[in-house]
Protein backbone atom coordinates (compact mmCIF):
# COMPACT_ATOMS: atom_id res chain seq x y z
CA UNK A 1 0.00 0.00 0.00
CA UNK A 2 1.29 3.44 -0.93
CA UNK A 3 1.96 5.80 1.95
CA UNK A 4 1.07 9.47 1.85
CA UNK A 5 2.36 12.33 3.99
CA UNK A 6 0.76 15.62 4.93
CA UNK A 7 2.87 18.65 5.74
CA UNK A 8 1.76 21.99 7.15
CA UNK A 9 3.54 25.32 6.86
CA UNK A 10 2.14 27.50 9.63
CA UNK A 11 2.30 31.03 8.26
CA UNK A 12 1.44 34.24 10.08
CA UNK A 13 -1.73 34.79 8.04
CA UNK A 14 -2.58 31.51 6.31
CA UNK A 15 -1.23 27.99 6.91
CA UNK A 16 -0.52 25.95 3.77
CA UNK A 17 -1.01 22.19 3.59
CA UNK A 18 0.51 19.76 1.08
CA UNK A 19 -0.18 16.02 0.83
CA UNK A 20 2.23 13.90 -1.23
CA UNK A 21 2.57 10.21 -2.05
CA UNK A 22 5.76 8.12 -1.89
CA UNK A 23 6.75 9.22 -5.40
CA UNK A 24 6.54 12.87 -4.36
CA UNK A 25 3.41 13.57 -6.42
CA UNK A 26 1.18 16.22 -4.89
CA UNK A 27 -2.26 14.89 -4.02
CA UNK A 28 -3.43 18.07 -2.30
CA UNK A 29 -2.08 21.59 -1.92
CA UNK A 30 -4.16 24.21 -0.18
CA UNK A 31 -3.86 27.48 1.71
CA UNK A 32 -6.28 27.38 4.62
CA UNK A 33 -7.85 29.83 7.03
CA UNK A 34 -7.33 29.42 10.78
CA UNK A 35 -10.94 28.34 11.21
CA UNK A 36 -12.34 25.20 12.84
CA UNK A 37 -14.81 24.49 10.03
CA UNK A 38 -12.10 24.74 7.37
CA UNK A 39 -9.69 22.60 9.41
CA UNK A 40 -12.32 19.87 9.80
CA UNK A 41 -12.98 19.97 6.05
CA UNK A 42 -9.23 19.70 5.44
CA UNK A 43 -8.99 16.63 7.68
CA UNK A 44 -11.76 15.03 5.64
CA UNK A 45 -9.93 15.83 2.38
CA UNK A 46 -6.68 14.35 3.73
CA UNK A 47 -8.55 11.20 4.73
CA UNK A 48 -9.98 10.96 1.20
CA UNK A 49 -6.43 11.25 -0.17
CA UNK A 50 -5.45 8.37 2.10
CA UNK A 51 -8.30 6.23 0.78
CA UNK A 52 -7.48 7.08 -2.85
CA UNK A 53 -3.69 7.36 -2.64
CA UNK A 54 -2.74 4.95 0.16
CA UNK A 55 -2.26 4.92 3.91
CA UNK A 56 -1.56 8.14 5.78
CA UNK A 57 1.73 7.86 7.64
CA UNK A 58 2.13 10.30 10.55
CA UNK A 59 5.60 11.80 10.70
CA UNK A 60 7.41 14.72 12.27
CA UNK A 61 9.94 14.68 9.45
CA UNK A 62 9.59 17.49 6.92
CA UNK A 63 8.53 16.36 3.46
CA UNK A 64 10.83 18.80 1.65
Rosetta blueprint (number, residue, H / E / L):
1 X L
2 X L
3 X E
4 X E
5 X E
6 X E
7 X E
8 X E
9 X E
10 X L
11 X L
12 X L
13 X L
14 X L
15 X E
16 X E
17 X E
18 X E
19 X E
20 X E
21 X E
22 X L
23 X L
24 X L
25 X L
26 X E
27 X E
28 X E
29 X E
30 X E
31 X E
32 X E
33 X L
34 X L
35 X L
36 X H
37 X H
38 X H
39 X H
40 X H
41 X H
42 X H
43 X H
44 X H
45 X H
46 X H
47 X H
48 X H
49 X H
50 X H
51 X H
52 X H
53 X H
54 X L
55 X E
56 X E
57 X L
58 X L
59 X L
60 X L
61 X L
62 X L
63 X L
64 X L
